Amino acid sequence: MSAQRPLENGIVTNFKVNLSYGEYLRLDDILGAQRPVSVPEHHDELLFIVQHQTSELWLKLIVHELYAVRQYLAKDELRPALKGLARVKHIQRTLTDQWSVLATLTPTEYAEFRSFLGTSSGFQSYQYRAVEFMLGNKNRDMLRLFDEQPEARALLEETLNAPTVYDEFLRFLARRGHPVPEAILNRDVTEAYEYQPDLVAVFQEIYEKAEQNWDVYEACEELVDLEENFQLWRFRHLKTVERTIGFKRGSGGSSGVSFLKAALDLTFFPELYAVRTEIGVRS
């Protein structure tokens, strides 16, 4: 039995004229982007950088997919919208699982290079903010963080002024004949979405007549999955920070763990949770 696998005759080896894997993916740029700043360079800083860079790549894909989901919903194309939401859910699980890698960084190891990070912080991730804006947690004050980053600010202004995924879903429901209140359909989309009690009855009808409303019933559950995944990510982030720095202030100036705990009270689709209390209790 051979310990070596020979190259097959058809395998391309001349890349003077052929596109290579590395060129297509721009691996020189990607693999050259990890530049530790600790002096002397600390072994574990590479882990810290790779963790956050890969998270930003996944966030870029989430933004890309949520744009498409909004467009599909606006065109009454629910099936491809659901496919997009399913992909986002898988990305979310990957992002959540990544925290277990960073959690291998002990408090002592992190303390040896944390001071070199200065005021840089994940709080300043404009792609994360874009995802929150696209799901309904809008906050115009956040734009100030990106005054020195014109492209980042432009992305956030665009998502601030555009309908959220939930806005487009509610408009879709209205076009399908569900009695979504007009005030909700005409709300100021630049503001954070807030709980609308009149909408609960709309979802109760969908849930209690699931067989007649199967596609939108499924869409509701996909949105609940998405929010639950987001909360699991937030919680895993919180616990990773807690085990790594305890209750120190965040490097970007936040209160750290306390600030992250407050985010657990935020919700994107409040009526989809509120309706669960009402299902099955009609006289």
Short mmCIF file of the C-alpha atoms (twelve columns), coordinates in Angstrom:
data_MODEL
# 
_entry.id   MODEL 
# 
loop_
_atom_site.group_PDB 
_atom_site.id 
_atom_site.type_symbol 
_atom_site.label_atom_id 
_atom_site.label_alt_id 
_atom_site.label_comp_id 
_atom_site.label_asym_id 
_atom_site.label_seq_id 
_atom_site.Cartn_x 
_atom_site.Cartn_y 
_atom_site.Cartn_z 
_atom_site.pdbx_PDB_model_num 
ATOM 1   C CA . MET A 1   0.000   0.000  0.000   1 
ATOM 2   C CA . SER A 2   1.429   3.383  -1.025  1 
ATOM 3   C CA . ALA A 3   1.704   6.239  1.460   1 
ATOM 4   C CA . GLN A 4   1.568   8.791  -1.337  1 
ATOM 5   C CA . ARG A 5   -1.180  9.699  -3.776  1 
ATOM 6   C CA . PRO A 6   0.204   10.645 -7.227  1 
ATOM 7   C CA . LEU A 7   -1.176  13.627 -9.123  1 
ATOM 8   C CA . GLU A 8   -3.680  12.704 -11.784 1 
ATOM 9   C CA . ASN A 9   -2.784  13.629 -15.355 1 
ATOM 10  C CA . GLY A 10  -5.607  16.133 -15.716 1 
ATOM 11  C CA . ILE A 11  -4.755  18.253 -12.657 1 
ATOM 12  C CA . VAL A 12  -3.798  21.829 -13.623 1 
ATOM 13  C CA . THR A 13  -0.322  22.860 -12.433 1 
ATOM 14  C CA . ASN A 14  0.453   25.858 -14.664 1 
ATOM 15  C CA . PHE A 15  -0.986  29.056 -13.219 1 
ATOM 16  C CA . LYS A 16  0.789   31.548 -15.436 1 
ATOM 17  C CA . VAL A 17  -2.367  31.712 -17.544 1 
ATOM 18  C CA . ASN A 18  -4.891  29.826 -15.369 1 
ATOM 19  C CA . LEU A 19  -6.739  31.241 -12.381 1 
ATOM 20  C CA . SER A 20  -5.531  29.654 -9.155  1 
ATOM 21  C CA . TYR A 21  -7.368  29.011 -5.912  1 
ATOM 22  C CA . GLY A 22  -5.204  31.555 -4.089  1 
ATOM 23  C CA . GLU A 23  -5.728  34.248 -6.715  1 
ATOM 24  C CA . TYR A 24  -9.485  33.734 -6.842  1 
ATOM 25  C CA . LEU A 25  -9.783  34.031 -3.052  1 
ATOM 26  C CA . ARG A 26  -7.060  36.693 -2.768  1 
ATOM 27  C CA . LEU A 27  -5.405  34.638 -0.091  1 
ATOM 28  C CA . ASP A 28  -2.309  36.831 -0.045  1 
ATOM 29  C CA . ASP A 29  -4.521  39.725 1.102   1 
ATOM 30  C CA . ILE A 30  -6.587  37.647 3.518   1 
ATOM 31  C CA . LEU A 31  -3.728  35.736 5.134   1 
ATOM 32  C CA . GLY A 32  -1.629  38.879 5.300   1 
ATOM 33  C CA . ALA A 33  -4.330  40.766 7.203   1 
ATOM 34  C CA . GLN A 34  -3.488  39.285 10.619  1 
ATOM 35  C CA . ARG A 35  -1.099  41.842 12.083  1 
ATOM 36  C CA . PRO A 36  -0.621  41.540 15.829  1 
ATOM 37  C CA . VAL A 37  0.215   44.790 17.619  1 
ATOM 38  C CA . SER A 38  1.526   43.400 20.918  1 
ATOM 39  C CA . VAL A 39  5.216   43.931 21.693  1 
ATOM 40  C CA . PRO A 40  6.690   41.421 22.001  1 
ATOM 41  C CA . GLU A 41  4.145   39.617 19.867  1 
ATOM 42  C CA . HIS A 42  1.943   37.447 22.074  1 
ATOM 43  C CA . HIS A 43  1.155   33.942 20.817  1 
ATOM 44  C CA . ASP A 44  -2.602  34.198 21.507  1 
ATOM 45  C CA . GLU A 45  -3.198  37.505 19.751  1 
ATOM 46  C CA . LEU A 46  -3.469  35.684 16.419  1 
ATOM 47  C CA . LEU A 47  -6.438  33.721 17.803  1 
ATOM 48  C CA . PHE A 48  -8.092  36.970 18.868  1 
ATOM 49  C CA . ILE A 49  -7.611  38.551 15.444  1 
ATOM 50  C CA . VAL A 50  -8.735  35.511 13.442  1 
ATOM 51  C CA . GLN A 51  -11.842 35.140 15.620  1 
ATOM 52  C CA . HIS A 52  -12.963 38.675 14.903  1 
ATOM 53  C CA . GLN A 53  -11.955 38.771 11.245  1 
ATOM 54  C CA . THR A 54  -13.859 35.580 10.459  1 
ATOM 55  C CA . SER A 55  -16.868 36.942 12.356  1 
ATOM 56  C CA . GLU A 56  -16.799 40.030 10.135  1 
ATOM 57  C CA . LEU A 57  -16.747 37.849 7.020   1 
ATOM 58  C CA . TRP A 58  -19.803 35.947 8.222   1 
ATOM 59  C CA . LEU A 59  -21.529 39.234 9.125   1 
ATOM 60  C CA . LYS A 60  -20.847 40.456 5.597   1 
ATOM 61  C CA . LEU A 61  -22.666 37.408 4.263   1 
ATOM 62  C CA . ILE A 62  -25.582 37.914 6.667   1 
ATOM 63  C CA . VAL A 63  -25.994 41.517 5.462   1 
ATOM 64  C CA . HIS A 64  -25.872 40.254 1.863   1 
ATOM 65  C CA . GLU A 65  -28.539 37.629 2.546   1 
ATOM 66  C CA . LEU A 66  -30.840 39.953 4.502   1 
ATOM 67  C CA . TYR A 67  -30.771 42.462 1.643   1 
ATOM 68  C CA . ALA A 68  -31.992 39.698 -0.643  1 
ATOM 69  C CA . VAL A 69  -34.643 38.553 1.851   1 
ATOM 70  C CA . ARG A 70  -36.083 42.076 1.992   1 
ATOM 71  C CA . GLN A 71  -36.170 42.299 -1.788  1 
ATOM 72  C CA . TYR A 72  -37.871 38.929 -2.151  1 
ATOM 73  C CA . LEU A 73  -40.521 39.850 0.399   1 
ATOM 74  C CA . ALA A 74  -41.136 43.183 -1.337  1 
ATOM 75  C CA . LYS A 75  -41.775 41.222 -4.555  1 
ATOM 76  C CA . ASP A 76  -44.066 38.690 -2.810  1 
ATOM 77  C CA . GLU A 77  -41.527 35.922 -3.399  1 
ATOM 78  C CA . LEU A 78  -41.761 34.143 -0.064  1 
ATOM 79  C CA . ARG A 79  -40.018 30.882 -0.946  1 
ATOM 80  C CA . PRO A 80  -36.623 32.374 -1.840  1 
ATOM 81  C CA . ALA A 81  -36.970 34.689 1.162   1 
ATOM 82  C CA . LEU A 82  -37.333 31.626 3.394   1 
ATOM 83  C CA . LYS A 83  -34.279 30.063 1.746   1 
ATOM 84  C CA . GLY A 84  -32.307 33.202 2.593   1 
ATOM 85  C CA . LEU A 85  -33.473 33.131 6.207   1 
ATOM 86  C CA . ALA A 86  -32.476 29.472 6.457   1 
ATOM 87  C CA . ARG A 87  -28.966 30.342 5.274   1 
ATOM 88  C CA . VAL A 88  -28.712 33.170 7.793   1 
ATOM 89  C CA . LYS A 89  -29.695 30.754 10.554  1 
ATOM 90  C CA . HIS A 90  -26.830 28.416 9.637   1 
ATOM 91  C CA . ILE A 91  -24.399 31.335 9.636   1 
ATOM 92  C CA . GLN A 92  -25.657 32.368 13.062  1 
ATOM 93  C CA . ARG A 93  -24.956 28.901 14.441  1 
ATOM 94  C CA . THR A 94  -21.418 29.073 13.079  1 
ATOM 95  C CA . LEU A 95  -20.889 32.473 14.695  1 
ATOM 96  C CA . THR A 96  -22.187 31.204 18.015  1 
ATOM 97  C CA . ASP A 97  -19.982 28.106 17.907  1 
ATOM 98  C CA . GLN A 98  -16.934 30.298 17.252  1 
ATOM 99  C CA . TRP A 99  -17.149 31.701 20.780  1 
ATOM 100 C CA . SER A 100 -16.008 28.329 22.095  1 
ATOM 101 C CA . VAL A 101 -12.675 28.832 20.329  1 
ATOM 102 C CA . LEU A 102 -12.153 32.294 21.804  1 
ATOM 103 C CA . ALA A 103 -13.158 30.932 25.202  1 
ATOM 104 C CA . THR A 104 -9.908  28.937 25.215  1 
ATOM 105 C CA . LEU A 105 -8.174  32.278 25.780  1 
ATOM 106 C CA . THR A 106 -7.626  32.506 29.549  1 
ATOM 107 C CA . PRO A 107 -7.813  35.774 31.537  1 
ATOM 108 C CA . THR A 108 -4.058  35.675 32.118  1 
ATOM 109 C CA . GLU A 109 -3.285  35.176 28.422  1 
ATOM 110 C CA . TYR A 110 -5.628  37.967 27.308  1 
ATOM 111 C CA . ALA A 111 -4.301  40.380 29.920  1 
ATOM 112 C CA . GLU A 112 -0.838  40.070 28.392  1 
ATOM 113 C CA . PHE A 113 -1.886  41.788 25.150  1 
ATOM 114 C CA . ARG A 114 -5.229  43.489 25.870  1 
ATOM 115 C CA . SER A 115 -3.629  46.874 26.592  1 
ATOM 116 C CA . PHE A 116 -2.230  46.964 23.044  1 
ATOM 117 C CA . LEU A 117 -5.776  46.958 21.605  1 
ATOM 118 C CA . GLY A 118 -6.289  50.542 22.767  1 
ATOM 119 C CA . THR A 119 -9.884  51.664 22.322  1 
ATOM 120 C CA . SER A 120 -10.722 49.175 19.568  1 
ATOM 121 C CA . SER A 121 -13.806 47.121 20.394  1 
ATOM 122 C CA . GLY A 122 -16.344 44.825 18.771  1 
ATOM 123 C CA . PHE A 123 -18.869 47.506 19.739  1 
ATOM 124 C CA . GLN A 124 -17.488 49.415 16.735  1 
ATOM 125 C CA . SER A 125 -18.421 46.711 14.213  1 
ATOM 126 C CA . TYR A 126 -20.494 48.539 11.614  1 
ATOM 127 C CA . GLN A 127 -21.586 45.281 9.984   1 
ATOM 128 C CA . TYR A 128 -23.017 44.054 13.278  1 
ATOM 129 C CA . ARG A 129 -24.885 47.366 13.570  1 
ATOM 130 C CA . ALA A 130 -26.163 46.957 10.020  1 
ATOM 131 C CA . VAL A 131 -27.582 43.528 10.897  1 
ATOM 132 C CA . GLU A 132 -29.325 44.945 13.963  1 
ATOM 133 C CA . PHE A 133 -30.714 47.838 11.902  1 
ATOM 134 C CA . MET A 134 -31.995 45.440 9.232   1 
ATOM 135 C CA . LEU A 135 -33.785 43.400 11.891  1 
ATOM 136 C CA . GLY A 136 -35.368 46.391 13.652  1 
ATOM 137 C CA . ASN A 137 -33.033 47.568 16.420  1 
ATOM 138 C CA . LYS A 138 -32.326 50.972 14.884  1 
ATOM 139 C CA . ASN A 139 -30.501 53.750 16.696  1 
ATOM 140 C CA . ARG A 140 -29.511 56.903 14.837  1 
ATOM 141 C CA . ASP A 141 -27.013 57.808 17.572  1 
ATOM 142 C CA . MET A 142 -24.873 54.851 16.487  1 
ATOM 143 C CA . LEU A 143 -23.976 56.682 13.286  1 
ATOM 144 C CA . ARG A 144 -21.656 58.994 15.231  1 
ATOM 145 C CA . LEU A 145 -19.275 56.103 15.867  1 
ATOM 146 C CA . PHE A 146 -18.533 55.954 12.154  1 
ATOM 147 C CA . ASP A 147 -18.028 59.622 11.253  1 
ATOM 148 C CA . GLU A 148 -14.425 58.806 10.305  1 
ATOM 149 C CA . GLN A 149 -15.492 55.822 8.146   1 
ATOM 150 C CA . PRO A 150 -17.572 57.205 5.236   1 
ATOM 151 C CA . GLU A 151 -18.357 53.793 3.693   1 
ATOM 152 C CA . ALA A 152 -19.443 52.341 7.025   1 
ATOM 153 C CA . ARG A 153 -21.614 55.350 7.801   1 
ATOM 154 C CA . ALA A 154 -23.176 55.214 4.332   1 
ATOM 155 C CA . LEU A 155 -24.121 51.549 4.829   1 
ATOM 156 C CA . LEU A 156 -25.714 52.320 8.186   1 
ATOM 157 C CA . GLU A 157 -27.580 55.347 6.853   1 
ATOM 158 C CA . GLU A 158 -28.944 53.187 4.057   1 
ATOM 159 C CA . THR A 159 -30.128 50.476 6.449   1 
ATOM 160 C CA . LEU A 160 -31.489 53.113 8.856   1 
ATOM 161 C CA . ASN A 161 -33.666 54.646 6.150   1 
ATOM 162 C CA . ALA A 162 -34.828 51.369 4.602   1 
ATOM 163 C CA . PRO A 163 -37.637 49.104 5.830   1 
ATOM 164 C CA . THR A 164 -36.526 46.255 8.070   1 
ATOM 165 C CA . VAL A 165 -36.989 42.595 7.214   1 
ATOM 166 C CA . TYR A 166 -39.961 42.608 9.587   1 
ATOM 167 C CA . ASP A 167 -41.459 45.710 7.945   1 
ATOM 168 C CA . GLU A 168 -41.341 43.972 4.576   1 
ATOM 169 C CA . PHE A 169 -42.833 40.815 6.041   1 
ATOM 170 C CA . LEU A 170 -45.741 42.742 7.557   1 
ATOM 171 C CA . ARG A 171 -46.353 44.517 4.253   1 
ATOM 172 C CA . PHE A 172 -46.324 41.123 2.543   1 
ATOM 173 C CA . LEU A 173 -48.917 39.849 5.025   1 
ATOM 174 C CA . ALA A 174 -51.130 42.861 4.310   1 
ATOM 175 C CA . ARG A 175 -50.961 42.230 0.567   1 
ATOM 176 C CA . ARG A 176 -51.949 38.625 1.236   1 
ATOM 177 C CA . GLY A 177 -55.099 39.850 2.948   1 
ATOM 178 C CA . HIS A 178 -54.120 39.701 6.610   1 
ATOM 179 C CA . PRO A 179 -55.468 42.711 8.570   1 
ATOM 180 C CA . VAL A 180 -52.187 44.359 9.535   1 
ATOM 181 C CA . PRO A 181 -53.071 47.796 11.002  1 
ATOM 182 C CA . GLU A 182 -52.402 50.652 8.603   1 
ATOM 183 C CA . ALA A 183 -50.443 52.604 11.226  1 
ATOM 184 C CA . ILE A 184 -47.909 49.784 11.402  1 
ATOM 185 C CA . LEU A 185 -47.564 49.631 7.626   1 
ATOM 186 C CA . ASN A 186 -46.938 53.381 7.501   1 
ATOM 187 C CA . ARG A 187 -44.640 53.645 10.521  1 
ATOM 188 C CA . ASP A 188 -41.415 55.672 10.466  1 
ATOM 189 C CA . VAL A 189 -38.940 52.983 9.453   1 
ATOM 190 C CA . THR A 190 -35.974 55.020 10.733  1 
ATOM 191 C CA . GLU A 191 -37.137 54.357 14.296  1 
ATOM 192 C CA . ALA A 192 -36.579 51.168 16.265  1 
ATOM 193 C CA . TYR A 193 -39.496 48.802 15.932  1 
ATOM 194 C CA . GLU A 194 -41.709 48.711 19.033  1 
ATOM 195 C CA . TYR A 195 -44.331 46.236 20.203  1 
ATOM 196 C CA . GLN A 196 -47.757 46.714 18.596  1 
ATOM 197 C CA . PRO A 197 -50.492 44.892 20.568  1 
ATOM 198 C CA . ASP A 198 -52.990 45.125 17.693  1 
ATOM 199 C CA . LEU A 199 -50.740 42.914 15.609  1 
ATOM 200 C CA . VAL A 200 -50.942 39.963 18.005  1 
ATOM 201 C CA . ALA A 201 -54.450 39.013 16.833  1 
ATOM 202 C CA . VAL A 202 -53.175 38.867 13.240  1 
ATOM 203 C CA . PHE A 203 -50.527 36.323 14.192  1 
ATOM 204 C CA . GLN A 204 -52.967 34.418 16.403  1 
ATOM 205 C CA . GLU A 205 -55.207 33.882 13.379  1 
ATOM 206 C CA . ILE A 206 -52.228 32.660 11.337  1 
ATOM 207 C CA . TYR A 207 -51.057 30.260 14.019  1 
ATOM 208 C CA . GLU A 208 -54.463 28.883 14.906  1 
ATOM 209 C CA . LYS A 209 -55.288 28.328 11.224  1 
ATOM 210 C CA . ALA A 210 -51.869 27.081 10.248  1 
ATOM 211 C CA . GLU A 211 -53.126 24.661 7.581   1 
ATOM 212 C CA . GLN A 212 -54.751 27.520 5.654   1 
ATOM 213 C CA . ASN A 213 -51.730 29.789 6.147   1 
ATOM 214 C CA . TRP A 214 -48.882 27.302 6.016   1 
ATOM 215 C CA . ASP A 215 -46.314 29.392 4.132   1 
ATOM 216 C CA . VAL A 216 -46.681 32.488 6.315   1 
ATOM 217 C CA . TYR A 217 -46.930 30.284 9.399   1 
ATOM 218 C CA . GLU A 218 -43.581 28.790 8.417   1 
ATOM 219 C CA . ALA A 219 -42.159 32.267 7.822   1 
ATOM 220 C CA . CYS A 220 -43.202 33.336 11.314  1 
ATOM 221 C CA . GLU A 221 -41.343 30.391 12.802  1 
ATOM 222 C CA . GLU A 222 -38.272 31.140 10.680  1 
ATOM 223 C CA . LEU A 223 -38.205 34.668 12.091  1 
ATOM 224 C CA . VAL A 224 -38.534 33.324 15.634  1 
ATOM 225 C CA . ASP A 225 -35.623 30.971 14.939  1 
ATOM 226 C CA . LEU A 226 -33.559 33.884 13.661  1 
ATOM 227 C CA . GLU A 227 -34.224 35.981 16.754  1 
ATOM 228 C CA . GLU A 228 -33.551 33.060 19.089  1 
ATOM 229 C CA . ASN A 229 -30.243 32.408 17.340  1 
ATOM 230 C CA . PHE A 230 -29.354 36.062 17.729  1 
ATOM 231 C CA . GLN A 231 -30.073 35.916 21.438  1 
ATOM 232 C CA . LEU A 232 -27.996 32.748 21.805  1 
ATOM 233 C CA . TRP A 233 -25.131 34.540 20.071  1 
ATOM 234 C CA . ARG A 234 -25.503 37.514 22.424  1 
ATOM 235 C CA . PHE A 235 -25.551 35.234 25.463  1 
ATOM 236 C CA . ARG A 236 -22.492 33.288 24.311  1 
ATOM 237 C CA . HIS A 237 -20.706 36.585 23.699  1 
ATOM 238 C CA . LEU A 238 -21.618 37.744 27.195  1 
ATOM 239 C CA . LYS A 239 -20.355 34.554 28.849  1 
ATOM 240 C CA . THR A 240 -17.126 34.556 26.851  1 
ATOM 241 C CA . VAL A 241 -16.413 38.143 27.865  1 
ATOM 242 C CA . GLU A 242 -17.305 37.361 31.479  1 
ATOM 243 C CA . ARG A 243 -14.928 34.398 31.676  1 
ATOM 244 C CA . THR A 244 -12.128 36.341 29.967  1 
ATOM 245 C CA . ILE A 245 -12.199 39.797 31.609  1 
ATOM 246 C CA . GLY A 246 -14.751 39.442 34.405  1 
ATOM 247 C CA . PHE A 247 -16.485 42.741 35.071  1 
ATOM 248 C CA . LYS A 248 -13.819 45.093 33.713  1 
ATOM 249 C CA . ARG A 249 -14.926 47.901 31.431  1 
ATOM 250 C CA . GLY A 250 -14.886 47.162 27.704  1 
ATOM 251 C CA . SER A 251 -11.931 48.420 25.691  1 
ATOM 252 C CA . GLY A 252 -14.270 50.713 23.735  1 
ATOM 253 C CA . GLY A 253 -15.582 52.381 26.902  1 
ATOM 254 C CA . SER A 254 -18.723 50.344 27.565  1 
ATOM 255 C CA . SER A 255 -19.506 48.834 30.964  1 
ATOM 256 C CA . GLY A 256 -18.596 45.419 29.554  1 
ATOM 257 C CA . VAL A 257 -20.660 42.511 30.848  1 
ATOM 258 C CA . SER A 258 -23.416 44.786 32.192  1 
ATOM 259 C CA . PHE A 259 -23.768 46.426 28.789  1 
ATOM 260 C CA . LEU A 260 -24.001 43.036 27.081  1 
ATOM 261 C CA . LYS A 261 -26.611 41.831 29.572  1 
ATOM 262 C CA . ALA A 262 -28.856 44.773 28.673  1 
ATOM 263 C CA . ALA A 263 -28.844 43.637 25.045  1 
ATOM 264 C CA . LEU A 264 -30.552 40.393 26.056  1 
ATOM 265 C CA . ASP A 265 -33.732 42.382 26.708  1 
ATOM 266 C CA . LEU A 266 -33.872 43.628 23.111  1 
ATOM 267 C CA . THR A 267 -36.288 41.953 20.720  1 
ATOM 268 C CA . PHE A 268 -36.820 42.224 16.977  1 
ATOM 269 C CA . PHE A 269 -40.203 40.569 16.494  1 
ATOM 270 C CA . PRO A 270 -42.071 41.088 19.799  1 
ATOM 271 C CA . GLU A 271 -45.540 40.082 18.584  1 
ATOM 272 C CA . LEU A 272 -44.265 36.701 17.416  1 
ATOM 273 C CA . TYR A 273 -43.404 35.976 21.027  1 
ATOM 274 C CA . ALA A 274 -46.449 37.663 22.553  1 
ATOM 275 C CA . VAL A 275 -48.822 35.580 20.418  1 
ATOM 276 C CA . ARG A 276 -47.677 32.409 22.149  1 
ATOM 277 C CA . THR A 277 -49.472 33.470 25.312  1 
ATOM 278 C CA . GLU A 278 -52.724 33.886 23.361  1 
ATOM 279 C CA . ILE A 279 -52.718 30.720 21.266  1 
ATOM 280 C CA . GLY A 280 -55.396 28.291 22.396  1 
ATOM 281 C CA . VAL A 281 -57.080 30.599 24.921  1 
ATOM 282 C CA . ARG A 282 -59.905 31.945 22.752  1 
ATOM 283 C CA . SER A 283 -63.413 31.215 24.020  1 
# 
